[in-house]
Amino acid sequence: MSSDPKIDPSVPDSSEALGADAAEAASVERDHPPSVSLSSSAADDTLLNRVIDGVREVYDPEIPLNIYDLGLIYRIDINEQNHVAIDMTLTSPMCPVAGSLPGEVEMAARGVDGVSEVVVELVWEPTWGPEVMSEAARLELGIF
């Protein structure tokens, strides 16, 4: 797997979509986990970043990080009809929130204005490990 996330270049960073003043206020650079594949064919070029922001509101109950930066999201794909497909994993197949976390991700994505449908699929390949976390997440946990 490539060490760089596969990001659709036609999708602007949310700071670009917000304008210069708002971008300065949100001075944090976007940090994508190396394992994530992102693409969008939606007419709204901000939709992908807004879905990412929504998913970033879901936190792992055992590790104090959001699941996006933790590297649990492997793919977000949005088609022309604003249907969102998300592939995600868990830190372990025996994770105690295996039954609830995918539903939380679905609800977070579904709550984004403009999203018409959401399908979340739980996948086990590749296996999750610290190397799939964003740089900010690794720094937060002291993993260098």
N, C-alpha and C positions, 0 to 999 in steps of 0.2 A: 504494500500500500504506500502511496506517495506520502512524503512528509508534509506537503502543502495541501490545504483544503482545496477542493474543487469548487471554486466560486464563479458563478456566472458573471462575467465582466459587465454585462448590460444592467445588472442590479446594483444601483448605487448604495454606498454605505449610508446608514441612516443619518449620519452627521451631514452628508452631502444633501440629502433630501430635506433636511431641516433648515438649511441656509447658514450663512457664515456666523451670524450672531448666536443662533441656537447651537451651532457646532462648537463654538468656543465655550459655551456654557456646559456642554457635554464633552469636556476635553479628553475623555477616555477614548483611546483608539479601540476599534473593534478588534477583538482577539478571537479568532475562530480555532476550535480544536483541529488538529491535523487530520483527524479521521472523518470529518464531515464533508459530505457532498451536497452542494446547494445549487438549485436551479429554479428558475421561474419563467413561465411564459405568460404570466398575468399582464394585462394591460396596465395595471397600477404598478409602477416600478418601485413603489415603497412596500409592497405587500410582503415580500420575502423578509425584509428586515423587521417588519412589524410582527411577523410570525415568530422569528427568532427571539425578539424581545418578549413576546408572550410566553414562549417556552422557557426563557430564562427566569421566569417567575416561579417555576416549579423547582423545589429543592429536594435533594436527597435527605431523608430523615436521619440517616446515620452519619453523613459527612456534610458539614455545613457549607455546601456549595450548590449552586444551581446545576441542574442536570445537563444543560447545554455545555457549560464550561467544564463540567466533570467528564465530558466526552461520551455521554450515554446516547447522544443523538448522532446517528451515522448518516442519515439522509433526510433532507427536506426538499420536496419537489412540488411545485405549484404549476398546474396546467392552465390553459386559456380560460377555463370555466371557474377558476379560483378554487379548484379541488386541491387539497393539500394531502400529500402522502408523506408519512414520516416513518422511517425505520429507526428503531432505538434498541438498546440493549440494557442490561442491568449489570451491576458490579459482580453479581454471582447468580447462578440459576436458583440458588437457595435464598435469594434476597427476600426478606419478609414483606416487602411491598410489591412483589411481583404481580399480585392481583389488582393493585390499585394505581400504581405509578403510570402505566400506559393510559389509563382513563383520565388521570390528571393532566397528562400531556395533551390528550385529545381535547379536553375541555379548555385548556389554555389556548390552543391553536384555534379552536372553534370560536372563542371569545374575541378574536381579532376581527375588527370591522372589515368587511369585504370578503371574508372566507365563506365559501358556500358549502363545503363538505370537507371532512377530515377522516383519514384512515391512518391509524397507527399500527404498525406491525412490529412485534417483538422478535428480534433476531439475535442469534448467538455467535455469528461469525462476522467479523473477527472478534475474538474474545476481548473483553474489556481489560485494560491495564493502564497504569499511570501514564504511559507514553501517548495515550489518546486524549489526554486532558489538554486544555488550553494552557498557554504559558502563564496567564494570570492565575489559573487554578493551581498549577504546580508551585508557583511562588507562594500562594496563600497557604498551601499545605507544607511548604518547606521541602519540596521535591525538586532538586535541581538537576 
